[in-house]
Amino acid sequence: MSKIIITGIIGLLIGIIAGFTGIISAGVIIILLHFSNIIPDYKTNIGTLLYYALFPITIGGLYEYYTNKKVNFLIGNILVVSTIIGGLIGSKLVFGFKLTDKTLNYISSAISFIMFIFFAIMGNHSK
């Protein structure tokens, strides 16, 4: 029962972050699921995250941006289709190369570090 409550709190937190920043926070979800020991296996975390992302999880935030005319549907549709294709390719690479959890964690940390640098630079140049 406590795993259900903790998962609900994680989802609520991630929803708030997504609506506030536009960042879906996949990395944060994986970290929270792992360290809360809800799903200790990294590959199961990734699979669960992909299942979670399947649903229209950002519909509440999207509505607010839509009412303020801040949505480009053409670009969004292209992103949806290309992300579906990319997700298939990426998951095939994980299992095709038989990547270990350790390797996947290193890859994720490198990507997260690059994102950190990018957002830190953007924050420094914002008005």
N, C-alpha and C positions, 0 to 999 in steps of 0.2 A: 504493500500500500504506500509506503514512504517513497518508493521509486516513482510511483505515479504522481505523487504530489511534487516531488523534486523536478520531474520532467515537465510538469505543468508550469512550475515557476521558471524553469529554463526557457520554455517556449514563450512565456509572457515577457521575460526579459529580452529575448531575441526579437520579438515583435516590436517592442518599444524601441530598441536600437535600430531596427530596420525602418520603422516609420520616422524616426528622428534623423537618421543619417543616410538612409538609402542603401546601407550595407547589410546584406543578408546574414553576414557573420557565420558562415559555415565553419570557419576555423574555431570560433568561440564555442559553437555547439559541440563540435567534436571534443574540444578540451573539457568542457563542462560535463559531457556524458562520460568521458574517461575518468576524470578525477572524482566525480561523484560515484564512480564504480557502477553506474547504471549499465553501461556497456563497456567492459574493459578491453575488448578485442578491437583493434584499430580498423580492420577491414569491415567488421560488422558495424562499427560507427559510420564508416563511409557509406555502406549500403543503406543504413537507416536514414542518413542524411539525404541521400538521393531519393529515397521514398518520400521523405518529408517534403522535399522541394517539388515533388510532383504536383502537389495540391496548390491552389491559388492562395498561398499563405499571406500574401501582401495586399489582399483585396481592400482592406480598410485604409491603408496608407495610399494605395493607388487611387481610391475614390477621391481623397482630399486633393491629391495632385491633379487629377482629372478635372475637378471642379474649378481649379485655378489655371486650367489650360497649360499644364506643364508636363504633358505626356506626348511623346512622339511614337505613335503606334506602328509606323512602318519600320523604324529602327528596332522597336521592341519585338515585333514579329520576326524580324531577321535574327535577332539575338536568341529567341526561343528555338527556332529551327536549328541554328548553328550550334546552340548549346546541347540540344538533343544528340546531334551527330558527334560533337566533341565528347559528350559523356560516354557514348558508346565506344569511341576510339580509346579514350582514357582508361575505361574499365578493362577493355581488352588488353591494353598494354600492361596494366597491373598484374593480371593473371597470366598473360603471355610471357612476360619476362620473369614471372614468379618473384616479384618484388617482396621483400620482407617488411614487416611492420617497422623495423628500424629504418630501412631505406625510405619508406613512405613518410615517416616522421621527419627525416632530414629534408626531404623534398618540400614538405609542407612548411617547415620552419624557414627554409630559404625563400619561399614564395611570400610567407608572412613578413619576413624581414624586408623584402623589397617593397611590399605594400606599406610597411611602417615608414620607410624612408620617403616614399612617394607622398604619403599624407602629411608627414612632418614638413616636407618642402612646400607642399600646397598650403598648409596652415601658416607657414612663415610668409608666404606671398599673398595671402588673403587680405582683403581690405577690412 
